[in-house]
Structures are given as structure tokens and as C-alpha cells.
Amino acid sequence: MDFSARYQTDAEVTFQRLDDATVIVHLGTGRIHHTNLTGSRIWELLAEGRSLADIYNTLLGEFDVPPEQLRRDLESFVQELSSEKMICAREQGA
């Protein structure tokens, strides 16, 4: 996975933070995704347009997690959101 990549949320996606969780809803497909605290933080950083490398480094400073586990979890979460059409890669320079 390209960690210099940046993502954007789909125009038909809405979300609501509820304490340590976030509920993400794709209005077009009806897909609903629930996150835990870590997923909520990743979602916030993705929505800010941060690169995966920046998100990774931010999370390393905020959570007590082994670096390789964080990398795998971040890649898996981004791939899952992308396959559910919740996010898509931004064009270079966008």
C-alpha cells in the first residue's frame, strides 16, 4: 500500500461520532460501518486529507501499539473502507 496516498470521503457518506465509536453510513449503498476508538481516529485523520504515512505516525504517538500491528490494522481498515466505497484515493495534486 502506498503510504504517501491521501483519501477523501465519498460525497454520499455521512458519519456520527458517539463517544469512542463512529458510525459511518453510505447513503447511496446503505452500507453501515461501525468503528472503535482507533478506527474513529483514523476516520478523522482521513477526513482531514492526511496521507497514510502522516496518519501512521500520528497514531504511533497516540496509541500504545506495536508499529507492525498498527501498519497492518491501518492498511486493513483503509482497504475495507475503500472496498465499501466509503473513501477513494485522491488524485495527485488534489
N, C-alpha and C positions, 0 to 999 in steps of 0.2 A: 504494500500500500504506500502511496506517495504521501509522505508526511508534510510536504510543502503545500498540499492541496487545501483549498478552502471550500466550504459548502454553504449553501443557502437553503432556507426552508422553502417548501413548496407554497405557492400562493393560496392553496386551498387547505392549509394546515393551521389549526389553532391549538393553543395549549393553555393549561392552567396549573400553576404551582400550588400544591397542597402540602404544607409542612415540608417534609423531606422528600416528597414524591412529586412527580409531574405526570399529568395525563395529557397525551398528545393525540389529537384527533385529525384525521384526514377527511375533510367534509366531502370530497369527491368520491372517495372509495369506501368510506365508512370504517376504515381501519382505525383501531384504538390501540395506543401503546402506553403502558404504564412504566415509569422508571422509579428507581430507588434514588437515594441521595447522590450517589456518584453519577448515575445517568442524568439526573436533573442538572448537575453542574456541567456535564458535557454538553447537554442541550443548550444551556445558557451561553456557553462559550462558542458553540457552533452558530447560534443565532446572532452573535456579535461579529461573525465573519472571521474568526480567528483560524489560523492554519492548524492542522493536526499536530504539528511539532510544538506550536505555542500552547495548545490545549494539553498535550502530554506533559510539557514542562510545568505548566500551572498546576496540574493535578498532582504531579510528583511532590510539589511543595505543600499541597493542601491535604493529602491523604497519606496514611501510613500503609503503603502497598509496595511490594517488590516491583522494580521497574519493568521486568519482562511480563509480569502478570498484568500490569497497567497497560502495556503496549497491546497485548492480546485482547484485553477487555475493550479498549478503545477501538481497535480495528473491528472487532466483532460487532460492537454497538453501532458504529458508523455504517458498516455493511448491512446490518439489519434495517436501520432507518432508510438507507438508500434503496434497498430492495422493496420496502413498503411504500416507496415514493414520498416519504416524509421530507427528505432532503435530496439535493442534487449538487454535483460538483459545480463550482463557479468557473466561468471561463477565465483564462489567464488575463490579468489586467482589469478584471471587472471588480 
